[in-house]
Amino acid sequence: MPKYIIEREIPGAGQMSAAQIKGAATQSNAVLAKMGPQIQWLESYVTGDKLYCVYIAPNEEMIREHARQGGFPANKISEVKATIDPTSGDR
């Protein structure tokens, strides 16, 4: 199943309170439950004005539908083609 990185432009994201983060996660999880097991949220990274979310889904359209239903921006969606880590140089 393809893995995607979703860039979400959310001004002030880095200043979200714990309650706001919980609310966003709850909303995302509710949409995921409705959409079924084909789409999975793995993790997200919060920066100053953006969230970078990692999802597994069969296609980009399903990622866009999750964003639409959840009321989240999906400003850029990129399919992950490979992963690199420190051990990649040892192979």
N, CA, C and O atoms as a DFTB+ gen file, in Angstrom:
364 C
 N C O
     1  1       0.864      -1.178       0.000
     2  2       0.000       0.000       0.000
     3  2       0.906       1.235       0.000
     4  3       1.880       1.275       0.751
     5  1       0.611       2.223      -0.811
     6  2       1.432       3.442      -0.868
     7  2       1.402       4.226       0.441
     8  3       0.416       4.210       1.179
     9  1       2.499       4.903       0.701
    10  2       2.615       5.789       1.864
    11  2       2.721       7.211       1.339
    12  3       3.370       7.459       0.323
    13  1       2.081       8.144       2.037
    14  2       2.050       9.536       1.613
    15  2       2.467      10.468       2.742
    16  3       2.235      10.187       3.918
    17  1       3.086      11.582       2.365
    18  2       3.354      12.689       3.270
    19  2       2.396      13.807       2.860
    20  3       2.377      14.226       1.702
    21  1       1.607      14.282       3.812
    22  2       0.651      15.358       3.542
    23  2       1.143      16.611       4.259
    24  3       1.376      16.596       5.467
    25  1       1.296      17.684       3.508
    26  2       1.687      18.970       4.076
    27  2       0.422      19.789       4.266
    28  3      -0.301      20.071       3.310
    29  1       0.163      20.167       5.508
    30  2      -1.030      20.950       5.839
    31  2      -0.590      22.316       6.363
    32  3       0.070      22.401       7.398
    33  1      -0.947      23.368       5.661
    34  2      -0.614      24.723       6.100
    35  2      -1.672      25.179       7.103
    36  3      -2.831      25.403       6.754
    37  1      -1.241      25.311       8.359
    38  2      -2.128      25.714       9.443
    39  2      -1.406      26.789      10.249
    40  3      -0.586      26.469      11.109
    41  1      -1.703      28.067       9.978
    42  2      -1.026      29.136      10.704
    43  2      -1.129      28.933      12.217
    44  3      -2.211      28.685      12.749
    45  1       0.006      29.043      12.896
    46  2       0.031      28.891      14.345
    47  2      -0.026      27.456      14.831
    48  3      -0.258      27.220      16.017
    49  1       0.178      26.502      13.956
    50  2       0.085      25.089      14.343
    51  2       0.983      24.768      15.530
    52  3       0.599      24.002      16.413
    53  1       2.160      25.346      15.552
    54  2       3.102      25.073      16.631
    55  2       2.666      25.603      17.983
    56  3       3.241      25.232      19.006
    57  1       1.667      26.458      18.007
    58  2       1.169      26.999      19.259
    59  2      -0.160      26.366      19.679
    60  3      -0.802      26.841      20.616
    61  1      -0.572      25.305      18.997
    62  2      -1.834      24.655      19.370
    63  2      -1.726      24.096      20.789
    64  3      -0.691      23.559      21.183
    65  1      -2.805      24.233      21.540
    66  2      -2.847      23.697      22.899
    67  2      -3.047      22.175      22.839
    68  3      -3.374      21.615      21.793
    69  1      -2.843      21.534      23.976
    70  2      -3.071      20.092      24.063
    71  2      -4.525      19.762      23.710
    72  3      -4.794      18.749      23.064
    73  1      -5.447      20.604      24.128
    74  2      -6.861      20.384      23.825
    75  2      -7.136      20.507      22.326
    76  3      -7.930      19.743      21.776
    77  1      -6.484      21.461      21.668
    78  2      -6.664      21.622      20.223
    79  2      -6.072      20.425      19.473
    80  3      -6.665      19.939      18.510
    81  1      -4.925      19.961      19.908
    82  2      -4.307      18.790      19.273
    83  2      -5.202      17.569      19.463
    84  3      -5.419      16.799      18.528
    85  1      -5.714      17.399      20.662
    86  2      -6.623      16.277      20.930
    87  2      -7.865      16.366      20.048
    88  3      -8.311      15.357      19.501
    89  1      -8.422      17.563      19.909
    90  2      -9.608      17.738      19.075
    91  2      -9.343      17.402      17.618
    92  3     -10.167      16.759      16.968
    93  1      -8.195      17.832      17.101
    94  2      -7.847      17.530      15.703
    95  2      -7.663      16.033      15.510
    96  3      -8.122      15.474      14.514
    97  1      -6.991      15.380      16.458
    98  2      -6.775      13.936      16.359
    99  2      -8.099      13.183      16.438
   100  3      -8.319      12.223      15.699
   101  1      -8.973      13.621      17.330
   102  2     -10.287      12.988      17.473
   103  2     -11.091      13.116      16.187
   104  3     -11.725      12.156      15.750
   105  1     -11.068      14.304      15.578
   106  2     -11.780      14.537      14.320
   107  2     -11.218      13.644      13.215
   108  3     -11.974      13.011      12.478
   109  1      -9.904      13.596      13.105
   110  2      -9.265      12.764      12.084
   111  2      -9.631      11.293      12.280
   112  3      -9.972      10.601      11.321
   113  1      -9.558      10.821      13.523
   114  2      -9.878       9.424      13.810
   115  2     -11.324       9.084      13.484
   116  3     -11.612       7.983      13.014
   117  1     -12.235      10.018      13.729
   118  2     -13.648       9.784      13.417
   119  2     -13.856       9.618      11.915
   120  3     -14.611       8.748      11.481
   121  1     -13.191      10.449      11.129
   122  2     -13.296      10.345       9.667
   123  2     -12.666       9.037       9.195
   124  3     -13.223       8.356       8.335
   125  1     -11.525       8.688       9.744
   126  2     -10.865       7.433       9.366
   127  2     -11.758       6.238       9.667
   128  3     -11.824       5.304       8.868
   129  1     -12.439       6.249      10.793
   130  2     -13.335       5.147      11.153
   131  2     -14.462       4.993      10.148
   132  3     -14.861       3.874       9.824
   133  1     -14.982       6.126       9.646
   134  2     -16.046       6.087       8.630
   135  2     -15.529       5.591       7.290
   136  3     -16.243       4.900       6.562
   137  1     -14.278       5.945       6.960
   138  2     -13.736       5.620       5.640
   139  2     -13.276       4.170       5.530
   140  3     -13.154       3.646       4.423
   141  1     -13.023       3.529       6.640
   142  2     -12.634       2.122       6.609
   143  2     -11.142       1.900       6.730
   144  3     -10.368       2.855       6.788
   145  1     -10.736       0.638       6.767
   146  2      -9.352       0.286       7.094
   147  2      -8.326       0.521       5.985
   148  3      -7.129       0.356       6.222
   149  1      -8.751       0.892       4.809
   150  2      -7.779       1.097       3.725
   151  2      -6.893       2.310       3.938
   152  3      -5.782       2.367       3.410
   153  1      -7.367       3.279       4.704
   154  2      -6.582       4.487       4.960
   155  2      -6.177       4.491       6.428
   156  3      -7.002       4.284       7.317
   157  1      -4.886       4.731       6.665
   158  2      -4.354       4.717       8.028
   159  2      -3.474       5.934       8.263
   160  3      -2.666       6.310       7.414
   161  1      -3.643       6.531       9.409
   162  2      -2.807       7.649       9.839
   163  2      -1.694       7.071      10.698
   164  3      -1.971       6.428      11.711
   165  1      -0.446       7.284      10.315
   166  2       0.678       6.743      11.065
   167  2       1.188       7.717      12.121
   168  3       1.350       7.346      13.283
   169  1       1.441       8.956      11.722
   170  2       1.936       9.967      12.649
   171  2       1.936      11.323      11.968
   172  3       1.779      11.431      10.752
   173  1       2.117      12.362      12.787
   174  2       2.200      13.720      12.264
   175  2       3.295      14.472      12.999
   176  3       3.619      14.172      14.148
   177  1       3.859      15.456      12.310
   178  2       4.893      16.322      12.864
   179  2       4.369      17.751      12.808
   180  3       3.920      18.214      11.759
   181  1       4.428      18.445      13.936
   182  2       3.933      19.813      14.028
   183  2       5.122      20.764      13.983
   184  3       6.080      20.606      14.739
   185  1       5.057      21.750      13.094
   186  2       6.072      22.798      13.020
   187  2       5.373      24.134      13.256
   188  3       4.202      24.158      13.637
   189  1       6.056      25.214      13.041
   190  2       5.491      26.534      13.299
   191  2       4.135      26.766      12.678
   192  3       3.175      27.082      13.381
   193  1       4.041      26.615      11.373
   194  2       2.793      26.891      10.653
   195  2       2.336      25.737       9.772
   196  3       1.518      25.933       8.874
   197  1       2.855      24.535      10.018
   198  2       2.483      23.390       9.181
   199  2       2.417      22.112      10.004
   200  3       3.050      21.984      11.052
   201  1       1.639      21.184       9.500
   202  2       1.646      19.804       9.961
   203  2       2.104      18.954       8.792
   204  3       1.708      19.187       7.650
   205  1       2.940      17.969       9.081
   206  2       3.369      16.993       8.094
   207  2       2.849      15.647       8.588
   208  3       3.300      15.134       9.612
   209  1       1.908      15.089       7.860
   210  2       1.235      13.869       8.286
   211  2       1.641      12.710       7.380
   212  3       1.806      12.875       6.171
   213  1       1.798      11.546       7.985
   214  2       2.179      10.344       7.255
   215  2       0.977       9.403       7.261
   216  3       0.463       9.034       8.318
   217  1       0.543       9.026       6.068
   218  2      -0.624       8.158       5.898
   219  2      -0.294       7.017       4.952
   220  3       0.575       7.132       4.089
   221  1      -1.001       5.921       5.131
   222  2      -1.005       4.827       4.170
   223  2      -2.402       4.802       3.569
   224  3      -3.399       4.824       4.290
   225  1      -2.466       4.757       2.245
   226  2      -3.758       4.742       1.550
   227  2      -3.563       4.175       0.148
   228  3      -2.450       4.199      -0.377
   229  1      -4.622       3.669      -0.461
   230  2      -4.486       3.107      -1.801
   231  2      -4.208       4.153      -2.884
   232  3      -3.644       3.837      -3.932
   233  1      -4.613       5.416      -2.619
   234  2      -4.408       6.450      -3.634
   235  2      -4.521       7.839      -3.015
   236  3      -4.990       8.001      -1.888
   237  1      -4.085       8.823      -3.768
   238  2      -4.103      10.218      -3.320
   239  2      -5.522      10.724      -3.123
   240  3      -5.770      11.538      -2.234
   241  1      -6.454      10.254      -3.938
   242  2      -7.838      10.723      -3.831
   243  2      -8.425      10.397      -2.453
   244  3      -9.191      11.189      -1.903
   245  1      -8.074       9.249      -1.901
   246  2      -8.579       8.888      -0.578
   247  2      -8.013       9.845       0.486
   248  3      -8.706      10.187       1.444
   249  1      -6.780      10.266       0.317
   250  2      -6.178      11.248       1.221
   251  2      -6.950      12.567       1.120
   252  3      -7.263      13.186       2.138
   253  1      -7.254      12.991      -0.101
   254  2      -8.002      14.233      -0.301
   255  2      -9.410      14.146       0.304
   256  3      -9.910      15.119       0.868
   257  1     -10.040      12.979       0.182
   258  2     -11.381      12.800       0.734
   259  2     -11.344      12.875       2.265
   260  3     -12.237      13.462       2.877
   261  1     -10.336      12.294       2.875
   262  2     -10.185      12.394       4.326
   263  2     -10.050      13.865       4.741
   264  3     -10.686      14.301       5.701
   265  1      -9.236      14.613       4.029
   266  2      -9.049      16.034       4.332
   267  2     -10.365      16.792       4.174
   268  3     -10.707      17.632       5.007
   269  1     -11.093      16.495       3.114
   270  2     -12.371      17.179       2.867
   271  2     -13.356      16.890       3.996
   272  3     -13.956      17.810       4.552
   273  1     -13.520      15.623       4.330
   274  2     -14.478      15.246       5.369
   275  2     -14.069      15.778       6.745
   276  3     -14.928      16.125       7.556
   277  1     -12.777      15.841       7.005
   278  2     -12.307      16.290       8.304
   279  2     -12.193      17.794       8.439
   280  3     -12.048      18.313       9.545
   281  1     -12.259      18.502       7.310
   282  2     -12.106      19.945       7.342
   283  2     -10.656      20.378       7.495
   284  3     -10.372      21.473       7.980
   285  1      -9.737      19.505       7.074
   286  2      -8.307      19.795       7.166
   287  2      -7.774      20.204       5.803
   288  3      -8.244      19.691       4.787
   289  1      -6.807      21.113       5.751
   290  2      -6.165      21.383       4.463
   291  2      -5.247      20.224       4.089
   292  3      -4.708      19.543       4.962
   293  1      -5.077      20.010       2.816
   294  2      -4.083      19.062       2.290
   295  2      -3.397      19.806       1.155
   296  3      -3.651      19.546      -0.021
   297  1      -2.525      20.736       1.525
   298  2      -1.919      21.626       0.546
   299  2      -0.998      20.923      -0.426
   300  3      -0.912      21.310      -1.591
   301  1      -0.308      19.893       0.038
   302  2       0.570      19.128      -0.844
   303  2       0.567      17.681      -0.383
   304  3       0.713      17.393       0.804
   305  1       0.398      16.777      -1.337
   306  2       0.420      15.341      -1.058
   307  2       1.520      14.735      -1.913
   308  3       1.531      14.880      -3.135
   309  1       2.452      14.047      -1.242
   310  2       3.578      13.433      -1.957
   311  2       3.643      11.959      -1.603
   312  3       3.628      11.591      -0.429
   313  1       3.717      11.114      -2.632
   314  2       3.875       9.690      -2.387
   315  2       5.330       9.392      -2.039
   316  3       6.245       9.859      -2.717
   317  1       5.536       8.622      -0.989
   318  2       6.878       8.222      -0.578
   319  2       7.353       7.107      -1.523
   320  3       6.680       6.089      -1.682
   321  1       8.501       7.313      -2.136
   322  2       9.052       6.332      -3.068
   323  2      10.096       5.435      -2.419
   324  3      10.303       4.304      -2.861
   325  1      10.760       5.931      -1.370
   326  2      11.771       5.152      -0.651
   327  2      12.018       5.828       0.683
   328  3      11.682       6.998       0.868
   329  1      12.603       5.094       1.603
   330  2      13.012       5.679       2.874
   331  2      14.523       5.517       3.029
   332  3      15.121       4.557       2.543
   333  1      15.109       6.468       3.710
   334  2      16.542       6.485       3.956
   335  2      16.738       6.717       5.449
   336  3      16.046       7.544       6.043
   337  1      17.660       6.007       6.049
   338  2      18.029       6.245       7.440
   339  2      19.545       6.062       7.582
   340  3      20.207       5.725       6.600
   341  1      20.103       6.272       8.756
   342  2      21.553       6.174       8.898
   343  2      22.142       4.838       8.473
   344  3      23.297       4.773       8.053
   345  1      21.360       3.779       8.577
   346  2      21.883       2.457       8.183
   347  2      21.895       2.257       6.681
   348  3      22.476       1.289       6.190
   349  1      21.254       3.170       5.933
   350  2      21.242       3.041       4.464
   351  2      22.647       3.075       3.894
   352  3      22.903       2.459       2.859
   353  1      23.565       3.780       4.543
   354  2      24.934       3.858       4.075
   355  2      25.745       2.608       4.389
   356  3      26.850       2.444       3.872
   357  1      25.213       1.729       5.225
   358  2      25.926       0.520       5.607
   359  2      25.620      -0.660       4.700
   360  3      26.244      -1.713       4.828
   361  1      24.706      -0.508       3.818
   362  2      24.267      -1.640       2.984
   363  2      25.085      -1.754       1.726
   364  3      24.849      -2.649       0.914
